[in-house]
Amino acid sequence: MSNAFRELLRKVGSGNHTGENLSRQEAEIATRMMLLQEATPAQIGAFMIAHRIKRPTGTELAGMLDAYDQLGPGLQPIASKYLPMILGSPYDGRSRTVPLSPITALILATVGCPTILHGGDRMPTKEGIPLIEVWQGLGVAWQHLTITEVQAVLQKTGLGFVYLPKHFPLASDIVPYRDQIGKRPPFATLELVWVPYRGTSHVAAGFVHPPTEGMFQTAIELRGTPAYLTTVKGLEGSCDLPRDRTAIIGLGKFNQPVPPEQATMPSKIQNPKSSTFSTLSFDRLLLHPRDYDLAGTDVPLPSSEETIATLQSVLRGEVSELLRSSIWNGGFYLWRCGACPDLSTGLEQAKTILTRGQAAEKLRELRSSIETVAGSIIAG
């Protein structure tokens, strides 16, 4: 048993009257001890459930992210016209709606915006379809690549995927605790804003509950990274924008200069009231799909095989509700990354990229790159 960890557990697990929040350093230490399994299984499980009941603070989340950065993998910076976009989605997958992040990533990479996703296999508590399975269905075998090979693919195609079991086994090894405690631990929140990239970046994170969004803001402001933050009250907690309701979005950025060759952000999202370089400005945006003739029903999740088939039909440009959802998401992120001057232009560009087969061509390029980089890997 770790006596040091027991003291941290005592703080978060003592109840409303005597419990205490951890400092950033304490949260970092606790996370490191859990990842390295220096704490006992009983201590780790107790901490996870106690921390969930207490609810983590933004300061604690910052410390947890510090530990992930120290112990986890990080893709090295690459030269690009736009800041790399990190698309954060719940690791336990989707069970109700079709995931759109892979299509969004292909659209962004087509215009030269590097895009990185991350996650693992099916995991508790939802056990939904994870992004790695979607990529596998599209013929992309991220699960076989070393982190060095992912780096090479990112450099060549503008796309990357950090796969927990292969690239961050310390984090993968604590996944079984999710099943044992029967609830998502605060690690599930951390994963939405974790950035497995060592350069300046832009993270898009989904959320369900408003306090989570506030936690993201606090943690990112404390850490001073990433340069830009987009929060989306998205489908099943992902960063996929809904079409059956108003999209509630947060637009955050640090007031510090960004090299023009890396990013040019739309001026309407800048906050003229902020005057210091260290402050994270944050604006609210409400997007109504009907204003862009894209209101509709979010596509329910069919079987895994049907999901892949519907995504492939989108890449062929076939008219469907999922194509409209893909245009809605792709257009927003094209605008948000700075590739388009406004949302309407972004939507038109996303439609063109999909209907003219440009995203499908990027997928073929990605498959070819993986085969070249990894030699004999079977890509589908």
C-alpha positions as CSV (number, residue, x, y, z in Angstrom):
1,M,0.0,0.0,0.0
2,S,1.2,3.6,-0.7
3,N,0.9,5.8,2.3
4,A,1.5,8.9,0.2
5,F,-1.4,8.0,-2.1
6,R,-3.6,7.2,0.9
7,E,-3.2,10.9,2.0
8,L,-4.4,12.1,-1.4
9,L,-7.3,9.6,-1.3
10,R,-8.3,10.8,2.1
11,K,-8.5,14.4,0.8
12,V,-10.9,13.6,-2.1
13,G,-12.8,10.9,-0.3
14,S,-13.7,12.6,3.0
15,G,-17.1,13.9,2.1
16,N,-18.7,17.3,1.7
17,H,-17.8,18.6,5.1
18,T,-14.1,17.5,5.5
19,G,-13.1,16.7,2.0
20,E,-10.6,18.9,0.1
21,N,-9.7,19.7,-3.5
22,L,-6.3,18.7,-4.6
23,S,-3.7,21.2,-5.7
24,R,-2.5,21.0,-9.3
25,Q,0.7,19.3,-8.1
26,E,-1.2,16.8,-5.9
27,A,-3.5,15.9,-8.8
28,E,-0.4,15.3,-11.0
29,I,1.2,13.1,-8.3
30,A,-2.0,11.1,-7.8
31,T,-2.4,10.6,-11.5
32,R,1.2,9.5,-11.9
33,M,0.8,7.0,-9.1
34,M,-2.3,5.5,-10.7
35,L,-0.8,5.3,-14.1
36,L,2.4,3.7,-12.8
37,Q,0.2,1.5,-10.5
38,E,2.3,2.6,-7.5
39,A,-1.1,2.8,-5.7
40,T,-2.8,-0.5,-5.0
41,P,-5.8,-1.6,-7.0
42,A,-8.1,-0.9,-4.0
43,Q,-6.7,2.6,-3.7
44,I,-7.0,3.3,-7.4
45,G,-10.6,2.1,-7.5
46,A,-11.5,4.1,-4.4
47,F,-9.9,7.2,-5.7
48,M,-11.7,7.0,-9.0
49,I,-15.1,6.7,-7.5
50,A,-14.5,9.2,-4.8
51,H,-13.1,11.7,-7.3
52,R,-16.2,11.2,-9.5
53,I,-18.5,11.8,-6.6
54,K,-16.6,14.9,-5.5
55,R,-16.3,16.1,-9.1
56,P,-12.9,17.3,-10.2
57,T,-11.9,20.9,-10.4
58,G,-10.3,22.7,-13.3
59,T,-7.1,22.9,-11.2
60,E,-7.1,19.2,-10.6
61,L,-7.7,18.5,-14.3
62,A,-4.7,20.6,-15.1
63,G,-2.5,18.5,-12.9
64,M,-3.9,15.3,-14.4
65,L,-3.1,16.6,-17.8
66,D,0.4,17.4,-16.6
67,A,0.9,13.7,-15.7
68,Y,-0.4,12.5,-19.0
69,D,2.0,14.8,-20.8
70,Q,4.9,13.5,-18.8
71,L,4.2,9.8,-19.1
72,G,2.3,9.6,-22.4
73,P,3.3,9.9,-26.0
74,G,3.5,13.1,-28.0
75,L,3.7,13.5,-31.7
76,Q,6.4,16.0,-32.7
77,P,5.5,19.4,-34.3
78,I,5.1,19.5,-38.1
79,A,5.2,22.5,-40.4
80,S,1.7,23.4,-41.7
81,K,-0.4,26.2,-42.9
82,Y,-2.9,25.8,-40.1
83,L,-2.5,24.8,-36.5
84,P,-3.1,21.1,-36.0
85,M,-6.7,20.3,-34.9
86,I,-7.0,17.7,-32.1
87,L,-10.5,16.2,-32.1
88,G,-11.4,14.9,-28.7
89,S,-14.2,12.4,-28.3
90,P,-15.3,10.0,-25.4
91,Y,-13.1,6.9,-25.4
92,D,-16.1,4.7,-24.6
93,G,-17.5,5.3,-28.1
94,R,-20.9,5.9,-29.6
95,S,-24.0,3.9,-29.1
96,R,-26.8,6.1,-30.5
97,T,-25.5,8.2,-33.4
98,V,-23.0,7.7,-36.2
99,P,-19.6,9.2,-35.4
100,L,-18.5,11.9,-37.8
101,S,-14.9,12.7,-36.6
102,P,-13.1,10.5,-39.2
103,I,-15.0,12.3,-42.0
104,T,-14.3,15.7,-40.5
105,A,-10.6,14.8,-40.2
106,L,-10.4,13.8,-43.8
107,I,-12.0,17.1,-44.9
108,L,-9.6,19.1,-42.8
109,A,-6.5,17.2,-44.0
110,T,-7.7,17.8,-47.6
111,V,-7.2,21.5,-47.2
112,G,-3.9,21.2,-45.3
113,C,-5.1,21.4,-41.7
114,P,-3.4,18.5,-39.8
115,T,-5.8,16.6,-37.7
116,I,-5.1,14.2,-34.8
117,L,-7.5,11.8,-33.1
118,H,-6.9,9.5,-30.2
119,G,-8.6,6.7,-28.3
120,G,-8.7,3.0,-27.6
121,D,-10.7,-0.1,-28.1
122,R,-14.3,-0.7,-26.8
123,M,-14.3,0.2,-23.2
124,P,-16.7,0.7,-20.3
125,T,-19.1,2.1,-19.5
126,K,-20.8,2.6,-22.8
127,E,-18.9,0.0,-24.8
128,G,-19.9,1.9,-27.9
129,I,-18.1,1.8,-31.3
130,P,-14.8,3.5,-30.9
131,L,-13.0,5.6,-33.5
132,I,-10.4,3.0,-34.1
133,E,-13.0,0.5,-35.3
134,V,-14.4,3.2,-37.7
135,W,-11.0,3.7,-39.1
136,Q,-10.4,0.0,-39.4
137,G,-13.7,-0.3,-41.4
138,L,-12.4,2.4,-43.7
139,G,-9.3,0.4,-44.3
140,V,-6.9,2.3,-42.1
141,A,-4.9,0.2,-39.7
142,W,-3.7,2.7,-37.1
143,Q,-3.6,-0.1,-34.5
144,H,-0.5,-1.6,-36.0
145,L,1.6,1.5,-36.2
146,T,4.3,2.5,-33.8
147,I,4.2,6.1,-32.6
148,T,7.2,6.8,-34.9
149,E,5.2,5.4,-37.8
150,V,2.2,7.6,-36.9
151,Q,4.5,10.6,-36.9
152,A,5.6,9.7,-40.4
153,V,2.1,9.3,-41.6
154,L,1.1,12.6,-40.0
155,Q,4.0,14.3,-41.7
156,K,3.0,12.9,-45.1
157,T,-0.8,13.1,-45.0
158,G,-1.8,15.5,-42.2
159,L,-3.6,12.8,-40.3
160,G,-2.7,10.9,-37.1
161,F,-4.2,8.7,-34.5
162,V,-2.8,7.9,-31.1
163,Y,-4.0,4.5,-30.0
164,L,-3.9,3.8,-26.3
165,P,-3.1,0.1,-26.2
166,K,-0.2,0.6,-28.5
167,H,1.1,4.1,-27.8
168,F,0.1,4.7,-24.1
169,P,-0.2,1.3,-22.4
170,L,0.0,2.9,-18.9
171,A,-3.3,4.6,-19.6
172,S,-4.8,1.5,-21.3
173,D,-3.9,-0.6,-18.3
174,I,-6.2,1.3,-16.0
175,V,-9.3,1.0,-18.3
176,P,-10.5,-2.2,-16.5
177,Y,-11.2,0.0,-13.4
178,R,-14.0,1.7,-15.4
179,D,-15.8,-1.6,-15.6
180,Q,-15.1,-2.5,-12.0
181,I,-16.4,0.8,-10.6
182,G,-19.3,0.9,-13.1
183,K,-18.9,4.6,-13.8
184,R,-16.8,6.9,-15.9
185,P,-14.0,8.2,-13.7
186,P,-12.5,11.8,-14.2
187,F,-10.0,10.2,-16.5
188,A,-12.8,10.2,-19.1
189,T,-13.1,14.0,-18.8
190,L,-9.3,14.4,-19.1
191,E,-9.2,12.4,-22.3
192,L,-11.5,14.9,-24.0
193,V,-8.9,17.7,-23.8
194,W,-5.7,15.7,-23.7
195,V,-3.3,16.8,-26.6
196,P,-0.9,14.1,-27.7
197,Y,1.0,16.6,-29.8
198,R,4.1,18.6,-28.7
199,G,3.6,21.7,-30.8
200,T,1.1,24.6,-30.7
201,S,-2.4,23.2,-31.5
202,H,-6.1,23.7,-31.5
203,V,-8.3,21.3,-29.5
204,A,-12.0,20.6,-30.0
205,A,-13.6,18.9,-27.1
206,G,-17.1,17.7,-26.6
207,F,-19.1,18.0,-23.4
208,V,-22.5,17.2,-22.0
209,H,-22.8,19.1,-18.8
210,P,-22.0,22.9,-18.5
211,P,-19.6,22.5,-15.5
212,T,-17.4,20.3,-17.7
213,E,-16.9,23.1,-20.1
214,G,-15.9,25.4,-17.3
215,M,-13.5,22.8,-16.1
216,F,-11.9,22.7,-19.5
217,Q,-11.5,26.5,-19.6
218,T,-9.8,26.6,-16.2
219,A,-7.4,23.8,-16.9
220,I,-6.3,25.2,-20.2
221,E,-5.9,28.7,-18.9
222,L,-3.7,27.3,-16.0
223,R,-1.6,25.3,-18.4
224,G,-1.3,27.9,-21.1
225,T,-2.0,25.4,-23.9
226,P,-3.4,24.7,-26.4
227,A,-3.6,28.0,-28.3
228,Y,-7.2,27.6,-29.3
229,L,-10.1,25.8,-27.7
230,T,-13.4,24.8,-29.2
231,T,-16.0,23.3,-27.0
232,V,-19.1,21.6,-28.4
233,K,-22.2,20.4,-26.7
234,G,-22.1,17.6,-29.2
235,L,-23.5,14.2,-30.0
236,E,-23.1,11.8,-27.1
237,G,-20.5,14.1,-25.6
238,S,-18.4,14.2,-28.7
239,C,-17.2,17.2,-30.7
240,D,-19.7,16.3,-33.5
241,L,-22.2,19.1,-34.0
242,P,-25.9,18.1,-33.9
243,R,-28.4,18.9,-36.5
244,D,-31.6,18.3,-34.6
245,R,-31.0,21.2,-32.2
246,T,-29.1,24.4,-31.8
247,A,-25.3,23.8,-31.6
248,I,-23.9,25.3,-28.4
249,I,-20.3,26.1,-28.9
250,G,-17.5,27.8,-27.0
251,L,-14.8,29.6,-28.8
252,G,-11.6,30.1,-26.8
253,K,-8.2,31.5,-27.6
254,F,-5.1,32.8,-25.8
255,N,-4.3,36.4,-26.5
256,Q,-0.9,35.8,-27.8
257,P,0.4,36.2,-31.3
258,V,0.2,33.1,-33.6
259,P,2.5,33.0,-36.7
260,P,0.5,33.8,-39.8
261,E,1.9,30.8,-41.6
262,Q,0.5,28.6,-38.9
263,A,-3.0,30.0,-38.5
264,T,-5.4,32.8,-39.5
265,M,-8.5,32.7,-37.3
266,P,-11.8,34.4,-38.4
267,S,-11.9,37.8,-36.9
268,K,-15.4,37.5,-35.6
269,I,-14.3,35.0,-32.9
270,Q,-11.7,37.3,-31.5
271,N,-12.5,39.1,-28.2
272,P,-11.5,42.7,-28.5
273,K,-11.9,43.3,-24.7
274,S,-8.9,41.1,-23.8
275,S,-5.6,42.9,-23.7
276,T,-3.1,40.5,-22.0
277,F,-1.2,37.7,-23.7
278,S,-1.9,35.2,-20.8
279,T,-5.7,35.4,-20.7
280,L,-7.9,32.8,-22.3
281,S,-10.8,34.7,-24.0
282,F,-13.9,32.7,-24.4
283,D,-17.0,33.6,-26.5
284,R,-20.3,31.8,-26.9
285,L,-21.7,30.8,-30.3
286,L,-25.1,29.4,-31.0
287,L,-25.5,27.8,-34.4
288,H,-28.9,27.0,-35.8
289,P,-28.8,24.4,-38.6
290,R,-32.0,25.7,-40.0
291,D,-30.3,29.1,-40.8
292,Y,-28.1,27.2,-43.2
293,D,-30.8,24.9,-44.6
294,L,-29.2,21.9,-42.8
295,A,-31.7,21.2,-40.0
296,G,-32.6,17.5,-39.8
297,T,-32.3,14.3,-37.8
298,D,-29.0,13.1,-36.4
299,V,-28.4,9.7,-38.0
300,P,-29.0,6.8,-35.6
301,L,-26.3,4.3,-35.2
302,P,-26.9,1.0,-37.1
303,S,-24.8,-2.1,-36.9
304,S,-21.0,-1.7,-37.3
305,E,-21.1,-3.0,-40.8
306,E,-23.9,-0.6,-41.8
307,T,-22.1,2.3,-40.1
308,I,-19.0,1.8,-42.2
309,A,-21.2,1.4,-45.4
310,T,-23.0,4.7,-44.7
311,L,-19.7,6.5,-44.1
312,Q,-18.3,5.1,-47.3
313,S,-21.4,6.4,-49.1
314,V,-20.7,9.9,-47.7
315,L,-17.2,9.7,-49.2
316,R,-18.7,8.8,-52.5
317,G,-20.8,12.0,-52.3
318,E,-24.1,10.2,-52.2
319,V,-27.0,12.4,-51.0
320,S,-28.2,11.4,-47.5
321,E,-28.9,12.8,-44.0
322,L,-25.4,11.6,-43.1
323,L,-23.9,13.6,-46.0
324,R,-25.7,16.7,-44.7
325,S,-24.4,16.0,-41.2
326,S,-20.9,15.7,-42.6
327,I,-21.2,18.9,-44.4
328,W,-22.4,20.7,-41.3
329,N,-19.5,19.4,-39.3
330,G,-16.8,19.7,-42.0
331,G,-17.9,23.3,-42.8
332,F,-17.8,24.4,-39.2
333,Y,-14.3,23.0,-38.6
334,L,-13.0,24.4,-41.9
335,W,-14.1,27.8,-40.7
336,R,-12.9,27.3,-37.2
337,C,-9.4,26.2,-38.3
338,G,-9.1,29.3,-40.4
339,A,-9.4,27.7,-43.9
340,C,-12.5,29.7,-44.7
341,P,-13.5,33.3,-43.9
342,D,-17.0,32.4,-42.7
343,L,-19.2,29.5,-42.0
344,S,-21.2,29.6,-45.2
345,T,-18.0,29.4,-47.3
346,G,-16.9,26.5,-45.1
347,L,-20.1,24.6,-45.7
348,E,-19.8,25.1,-49.5
349,Q,-16.2,23.9,-49.4
350,A,-17.0,20.9,-47.3
351,K,-19.8,19.9,-49.8
352,T,-17.3,20.3,-52.6
353,I,-14.7,18.2,-50.9
354,L,-17.2,15.4,-50.3
355,T,-19.1,15.4,-53.5
356,R,-16.1,15.7,-55.8
357,G,-14.3,12.8,-54.1
358,Q,-11.5,14.9,-52.6
359,A,-12.0,13.4,-49.1
360,A,-12.1,9.9,-50.6
361,E,-8.8,10.6,-52.4
362,K,-7.3,11.7,-49.0
363,L,-8.4,8.4,-47.6
364,R,-6.7,6.5,-50.4
365,E,-3.6,8.6,-49.8
366,L,-3.8,7.7,-46.1
367,R,-4.0,4.0,-46.8
368,S,-1.1,4.1,-49.2
369,S,1.0,6.1,-46.7
370,I,0.4,3.6,-44.0
371,E,1.3,0.7,-46.3
372,T,4.5,2.5,-47.3
373,V,5.5,3.6,-43.8
374,A,4.8,0.3,-42.1
375,G,5.8,-2.1,-44.9
376,S,3.6,-5.2,-44.8
377,I,0.7,-3.9,-42.8
378,I,-2.7,-5.0,-44.1
379,A,-4.8,-1.9,-44.4
380,G,-8.3,-3.2,-44.5
